Amino acid sequence: MTTHAQLRALVAVRLSDMTDVTTSPLRQREAGENQAARIGARVVGYATDLDVSATKTTPFERPELGEWLRRPGEYDVIIWWRLDRAVRSLADMEDLARWAKEHRKRIIFAEGAGGTLDLDMSSTLGVADIIVRLLAWAAQMEAQAIAERVSGARATLRAQGRWAGGIPPYGYRPVPRDGAPGLTLVPDPSALSVLEQMMTDILDGAQPHSIAMELNEAGVLTPRDHDDVRRGQEPKGRTWVGTTVKSVVTSSTLLGYHIHQGKPVRDSKGRPVLAGPPVVERDQFERVKAALAELAAPERRERKDTNALLLGVAHCATCDGRMYRYSANSGRTVVYGCRALARGRKCEAKASMRADWLDDWVVERFLALVGSWPVTKVVRHPGYDPGPELAEVTAELRAHMGERSRFRSAAGRQMWQETADALEARAAELESTPAVEAREESVSTGKTYRELWDDADTAGRRRLLIDAGVRVMVKPSKGRGGRITKLDESRVKFVVGGHVDPEREALDAIEREESE
């Protein structure tokens, strides 16, 4: 060690989390300065590393401390407030001790369970090495204990219905709890519109990879990019893939459940703990899961992430599939066309038609037929079927029963029994709960279709068409040749509320008569 009339001290400060006031930089700095004064040392500098984890970085990897360790000639002693401010593992402590021995430095930890620990690493007796190894082991054990406490704290937060942090489930965003500490989850409207469309497309027979392609083409943010934007960060430009689509629409988080290690968190009675309100109804959630497994029958819903007025309204007369709006003829024309192949289906004669012609024709027919009709809205009162959750609880209980032999201690068996009792209690509760049928009622809006049409944007108008039961069937072109300059009405059929346009019925009758 360099001999000076007065020792030169470096005070090292480290903080993992800037919000932790109990280990504040000021407190650590004052402890280091007080210790330097006690040994008669002059403070020559501070190595201050904030928001730096000792578990994830060695002393030599930290921005400021690492620089000081590469300039050992500028000080004689390094002072930390406590041992855990320096290292969190035995290996890191051994490396630090080896460095101190090589450069003949003195290491001091100002406070600890046994008071101040002063290690002169120039000693040749090896006692300091033994002490350091023992204390480093204690620090490593403390790091493990902290990790366990964090895990337990997160479990406690979940049990209280609080959001423990991280990336929120797709369809939600975290907000402060009303009148209580911490965060809770609420539905995120921007993500919900995308989620609704994904589920609708799956119910309409679309494969997850096809939906992923459409989301990427439309520039829809992935769950991680969506969260980056929510936190004010630049999104990384990740892309949707089929597995992401599938995991999003089949996650029980959509029911509001707290999920831990793939299972719902349950209270002492076996009931699922909610992180937020459900964003989908249970019956829709189950239908989507079944559709992914069995390619269920189509079900129409509104799509909100497109400017196509007739999406969900216009259908190919050959295969009955939806028609989509896209550019054709090298971008010179926008059409509605059958995209059966892109959706994993086959169409023998795909239909297509210029989008502006079909839009204008449908709007004219719609307003002429139903513009003066009063509009009613359907209010849906969801039912409740205990069957799906009962199946989940039964599966969890069966898996839990198989783990009993793993627990050998009395405490472990008691914990196992508490979980088993909670699951059985919930199963019994669900078995005794009657199913309630969903019901709908019509409520008058006090306006006509035309009045609502005039006030609505494209998405709102599409919703009016779908709610009125409008369905337009488009036949493929007959290939007569020549330049087509207007819509061929013989190729389209307009149906509203299950009733065919009378004018169209007459045209169809003439066409059938002429073909006989």
JOURZI-V607259 format. One line per field, one symbol per residue. ss: DSSP state (2 for helix, 1 for strand, 0 for the rest). burial: 1 if it has 24 or more other C-alpha atoms within 12 Angstrom, else 0. Layout:
ss = ???
burial = ???
This chain:
ss = 000000111111111000002220222222222222220011111111110000000022202222222002220011110022200002222222222222200111100000001111000000222222222222222222222222222222222000100000000111110000001111102222222222222220000222222222200000222222220000000000022222222002222010110011010000010100000002222222222222000000000000000000011100000111111100001111110022200000000111222222222222222200011111111001002222222222222220022200022222222222222222222220000100111111111122222220022222222220001111000000000000002221111100110222222222222220
burial = 000000111111111100000011101111111111000011111111110111101111010110011001011111111111111111111101101110111111111000011111110000011001101110110010000000000110111111111001111111000000001111110011111111111111111111111110000111111110000000000011010111111111111111110001111001111111111111011111101100000011111111011111111111111111110000000011111101100010011111101110111011101110001000000000010111011101100100000000000000010011111111100100000000000000000011011000011111111111111111111000000000001111111100011000000000000000
